[in-house]
Amino acid sequence: MMPKLKKYMPFTYKMMIPYLLLVLLTDVFIGYISYSMLTDSRTEMAESNIRTGMEQARNNIRYQMDEIQRMSDNLFGSQPFQHALELKGTPFEIYLVMLDEIVPQITAPLQLFGNKIRFMLYTPNSDLNIISGDNLDEPIYDSDYYILPFTDIEGSEWYQSLKDSKRDNLWLQIDTDQKLGNISHVRRLVNFSDYKTVIGYVRITVSLEDLFGGFDTFPIEEGIAVRLVEENTGDVLFQRGMANYEDGGENFLSLHEKIPDSNYVIESLVPDTYLTKDAGKLGRVIFAACALSFLVMTTIGYMVARLSGRKMSRIVGLVRSFQEGNFQKRIRFSGNDEFVQIADSFNVMATNIQELINSVYVQGIQKKQAELEALQAQINPHFLYNTLSTISSLANLGEISKVTEMVQGLSRFYRLTLNQGNVYIELQKELEQVATYLEIQRVKYADSFKVYVDVDPEIMQMQVIKLVLQPFVENVFKHAWFGETIIIRLTGRRVGNNIELKVIDNGIGMRPETISNMMKGPSQVGGYGVKNVNERIKLRYGDAYGVTIASIFGGGTTVQLLLPAGLQAGEEGEEGSAPM
């Protein structure tokens, strides 16, 4: 009886255990990091949006408070207005002074202020005519003014608190302000002669909702609360949103924005559910991706374990000999399977590998040169097509002299472009080429544009690859022009071991996403020429150089070209000349 064979597990299968553990730990780690980063990013984005809205509300409130402050300053500093308040006389004299001095100074701010306000003047002068205005117990529907007797406020708490104190020029919620969601600016008017005798009080009331200027940036329907808080007392003067922050059932992020030169703070209460509302969905997606990754890696590991064996070690030994530079070693396997083919392939590769290294290196240089020449060749037909189209239009209109000027300019342009077949050109000639292009455009646009050139003389003789400036100047005419005139500025200077060239215009500018799309390739905003020049620079000099675009939509564009400095005329090097 033959002895029973002892069962064993192949070494490659044993290696699957730590491999699968590593894959599992990697998936868990990557999943946790991804989940944390995504939720943190979502939380930061939500918090940033709320803070932006709070800053806008703060600026809006401060601006309107300053406007109201200026209204009271005008009355406080107007001597004719002060004298009019103290005037005693006949009803007709009172009528005239109110018509000429008091009412105009009160009604003028009502017409200039953007929101609806109530302008109230309390006067102890019983001779003045009383103007009652709208009902003070109702919300502010329209701007209105009031001239009321001093007796209306003598019994009020806010007047008693201010009467004997030095407090003045304040923002308060008084009378019906809290019920109606309003706030009032209160100021004491004093006699010019002694600056002590009180001749009246000015009260300007405005809706807090109008002060905030809208709540579109605060998604209060998702549990966010926005309120205005008195900093010293903690009293809530105004609130929008129904966040249940007092029941303790949910955590809230409290954000504060102080209103400058006041005792008021804008407070936003943001529930955690809003900050992490997408966390569950993100978690499920990441878990599914990690699970799928684990299954795929398990399948791959199992397949590798089955295909691996003793022959693999011999192949590894051969690879190591190649790594050490020994291409003389050969291996032979019996049979007719994949390892035999691998061995034969390695043997052939060992014979040819040295030659391949040299040929690949040479081919790489040739390919780089071919790509540069192809990119260079794309620029000329693109510009020629646009210019010939313009010449055709002028010919149809009978503008023979302009056609002649443009043809002559085109001839000069291409004479400079050809540059005797050289890839490099002196910066001075590159600028002459741009000037020739601008002469062609001046025939079409007359004097509708201005060009300023500010290039350091020390870099004028340095070599650059040709046709790097003209495509960007052309883009100014095609895409940046939106008014009757435009200004273009060309600058150049040496920065360390580099040359920095800039094409600056005061055109319409671009949004960040437009710049990104333009750098990726052809688009409606001139991405063809931008990508072409950028790729030519990087192919010629390396990834450290190229094109950078900075723009503000509505405020112009700056294109920066960074090139290496130091090449003088006749110092082009191995790749300095190539057929176009």
Salt bridges, closest charged atoms under 4 A:
GLU47 OE2 - ARG51 NE 3.15
ASP66 OD1 - ARG62 NH2 2.85
GLU67 OE2 - ARG70 NH2 2.07
ASP73 OD1 - ARG187 NH1 2.18
ASP175 OD2 - ARG203 NH1 2.94
ASP177 OD1 - ARG203 NH2 3.16
GLU209 OE1 - ARG240 NH2 2.42
GLU222 OE1 - LYS277 NZ 3.08
GLU231 OE1 - LYS258 NZ 2.85
GLU257 OE2 - ARG58 NH1 2.58
GLU267 OE1 - ARG227 NE 2.62
GLU267 OE2 - HIS256 NE2 3.09
ASP278 OD2 - ARG42 NE 3.24
ASP337 OD2 - LYS311 NZ 3.05
GLU439 OE1 - ARG412 NH2 2.61
ASP454 OD2 - ARG489 NH2 3.20
GLU500 OE1 - ARG493 NE 2.88
GLU535 OE2 - LYS531 NZ 3.82
GLU575 OE1 - ARG540 NH1 2.99
